[in-house]
Amino acid sequence: MEKTAHSFPLFLYCLSLLAVLAPASCKAQSSQQLLVLPELRYLRQEPDASGENDSDYRASLDLLYALDINQYRFFAEFIATDEKSELARLHLGYKTRAGTTFWLGRFQLNQGYWNKTFHFRNYIQSSIQPPGIAAYEREDGALPVHFSGLDIRHQWALSPDATLQLEAGFGAGTKLEGRRLDGFDLLDPDGGRKPSTSVRLSYLPGQDTDTEFGIFYVDNRMPMRRLQFIQNKQRVSGGYANTRFDALRLYGALYWIDNELKTSAGRQSDHFYSAWLQGDYHLYENWTPYLRIEHSNGDSDDPYASLFPAFVRDRKLAGLRWDFLENQAFKIEYASTDFLREDSSQWAFQWSMIFP
């Protein structure tokens, strides 16, 4: 997941080239957008997943650029922190007249709800910390999140307002190096990858609301290195929902994970589920208190879950978001988290913004 020092110059080069070419694309219909999302965050854990009291300060910058020229699409996301940089997503697409869009590049797996909605974390999501089961590979997540290859998206109109959306992806997936997942790097490709397939079906009942319901299925063939295991045939299935009741927003997801772990001597199988539910309440115009509960029945006896010390078994989280200026927010939250082997108290503070 970590990128070479060439990531940022390459991103700026592509950005500059596309920004120059877009206005000159004859008389083609074109649109482009650049978003800048800086963040400052403090996280205190007593203790963290390793058993140590830990204070983490982080400054990050998320840059997103999108360009549409007639039926052609381009999208790129670059993330830089005080420790590393990453070309998180890179999409090249073509939308047919029938409404199907074919994409090539690096994508999110078509699973769950949180990451598909809040991929660029900081300002967009209500909370500071994502659900544990939705943590990225670089955040010590227990599930693969990214793949590189082909992604296809199509939408059907069911009525004047309701739509059904299908997303399907296939490509090079994630491998497990030691105790951390390693997604395929477009800028520094390596071998030893296996395919990853994901399908997500979503129902959107209206265009004037963000209400959404969906199901998903993922098949990961995951090579494993420097462990007693050689490969994992992992299947992830589940569903999600997002709905509003006036000022209250409720959203959540359920994951069911099956693992078939291959060793030199044979095979081991395990399965577990993980679920989260969050409620956001828009209090007045600028204040949003929120609550989230998370639960998983995975534990230290599960062959796969035991590989991830930061695996979240239970979490109760509460926070408050204050949008004190246009496009700027300050958040404070507290979480009581049961990691795989440690019970932790966590305080977090965050300033974030989106520009323009």
Summary of the structure (lengths in Angstrom):
residues: 356
radius of gyration: 20.4
end to end distance: 27.9
largest distance: 63.9
contacts: 1184
relative contact order: 0.14
helix: 9%
strand: 59%
